[in-house]
Every structure is written in C-alpha cells, then in structure tokens.
Amino acid sequence: MKSRFILLTASLAVLLLVAGCQNVESRINEKPDVFAKLDVATQDKIKQGIIDLGFTEDMVYLSLGAPDQKREAVSATGQTVTWIYNTYYERYDGTHHIGYHRQVYFDPYLRSYRHYYRPAFADTYVTEQQERIRVVFKDGKVTVIEQTKD
C-alpha cells in the first residue's frame, strides 16, 4: 500500500512537471507575429533551439525560453543586458542517518509489548546548478554567445 502511494505521488509530480514545461511550439504560439516576420532559415533555427548573433530578445526567447537570470551592465561603450541559462541536476550526497525506526511486537510469554529502535538511513541528493549559456545583448541584438562545452 505504501509503495502504491509513493508511485502515485511520483507519477503526479512528473505529470505536473511536464505540464508546466514550455517548449518551442508553445512559445511560438505565444508570440506568433514575431515568428511570422522571420525568414524560413531563421524559423528553422528557432524550432531547433539554436540562436545566432544578431538575434533579438524575442527571437532568443522563442528559441531558448525565459532566462534563469538577467543582468544589466553599463560601461563607456554603452549598456548591455545578459541572459543566463542554467542546467539543474541532482548530485548524490551519500547515505545519512535520518532517525529511528520503531518496531513493536507483543511477547506472549511475558504478556507485554517490546519496543525496538533501529537506526534508519536514506540516500540524499543535493540540487546543483551549472551555468549553460550566457547571451549578451547590446542595442537589443545578440553580440556574444557563451556556451559550456563538455
């Protein structure tokens, strides 16, 4: 019974995660006028999730989605806006003591209950974040694309 509850909870979490995710098609449906004005080669790049120098903020949004962070910088040469996209993953952090498991059973010879406590352990994970793509805009156009290579 407990395993069914855990399986049901995990299935529901995955379903909600998938339902809440945006993809390229949903972003194109969100901004159809921007997408329609582009040439066919640029539309194909956006559908594949590829960005290029000279793209506008709307074009990068259609291709990659909303950034995880936005930063603005002002220098002698002008103002720039940087969009940062991160990758999130779970890192194994080891097995840790999480408490005690209590076992109770009735001893028929002594006509009393016996209590046993044994340590309980669980695998733990830590959510890690790593910068994946950094896009720099100047005057509304992409001027720099930094990407991590594995």
Secondary structure, 3 states (H helix, E strand, C coil): CHHHHHHHHHHHHHHHHHHHCCCHHHHHHHCHHHHHCCCHHHHHHHHCCCCCCCCEHHHHHHHHCCCCEEEEEEECCEEEEEEEEEEEEEEEEEEEEEEEEEEEEEECCCCEEEEEEEEEEEEEEEEEEEEEEEEEEECCEEEEEEECCC
